[in-house]
Amino acid sequence: MKRSFPSRRWTLAFGLFISAATAVFADVSITLTNYHGWDGAYLLRNPVAEVLVVPSVGRVMQFRFAGESDGPLWENPTLLGKPMPEKPWDQPGSFGGDKTWPAPQSAWNWPPPDIFDAAPLTSEVNGQRLKLRSPTSARFGIRTERTIALDSSSARLQIITRYDKVAGEPVEVGVWVITQTQVPEAAFLPIPPKSLFPSGLSSMWENPEAAVIRLPGLIEFHRDSKVSRKIGNDSGSLAWVGKRWSLRIDVGRDITARYPDDGCSAELYSNPDPTGYVEMETLGPLHKLAVGQSLSATNVYTLSRRQEQDVAAEARRVLGIPGR
């Protein structure tokens, strides 16, 4: 479905990495497997949690507790096990999972440009880390690399997303990470104490009261089954609360930098029926990249079992926000 919306600190970095098929470090194993019919998938596993990655479709497909068959991330049932099509967004939602696009969306409109959402990725295992690398974007002259690391003893996942400028004229971009999730009971954005936005939200998108509930220090967001919705603000965290699990995503925010989308670093998007999912999105600061420069963002994903009956109380627990 076409998205109608115009829609961390960045660091200069270079890297050279060693390849391996399977690795074990401390209590984390990385093993080749078949996942939902995809050969060449990777299972990252510790005693508590596991991550499923499918390089052939360029996604981290699932993050779940060890031994369970499901988790918070949305996986498109119509594309399970299928190869990357020429135009993956002809199918609403594409594959699901976690991926990256360049920000802002207004720089490319729709669909996502070349390798950013429509290319198989190469993979390397280095100790307890799995690295995914894309081809070079003909349009942006950028190659992406994602370094995926599961904590050795908890349900905590880190993904470092890096853009390397390898060709072409300088281009202004930010690292945008999109995590497609199953429809939650609610999703949340904290309101920073010194938010850029008086209402706690950017005014780029208008939403009815039924979709957005303003609570002390917190925005509660609900999916609309009939139309797409989006909200965003200058937070460095997001929370997803389902019936069984909760998921928190954190990303660093540089208060001295300029951000896309009216200054947003955290956004939530909901897709209507018949393809229901919610996106938890983080955006890094804008930077004009020249050949030889790199831009990176680090996302931390923390999965927990739901503890509070009240959905907003659970979000406060997950986000560490006091009050009810």
Secondary structure, 3 states (H helix, E strand, C coil): CCCCCCCCCCCCCCCCCCCCCCEEECCEEEEEEEECCEEEEEEEECCCEEEEEEHHHCEEEEEEECCCCCCCECECCCCCCCCCCCCHHHCCCCCECEEEEEECHHHCCCCCCHHHCCCCCEEEEECCEEEEEEEECCCCCEEEEEEEEECCCCCEEEEEEEEEECCCCCEEEEEEEEEEECCCCEEEEECCCCCCCCCCCCCCCCCCCCCEEEECCEEEECCCCCCCEEEEECCCEEEEECCCEEEEEEECCCCCCCCCHHHCCEEEEEECCCCCEEEEEEECCCEEECCCCEEEEEEEEEEEECCCCCHHHHHHHHHCCCCC
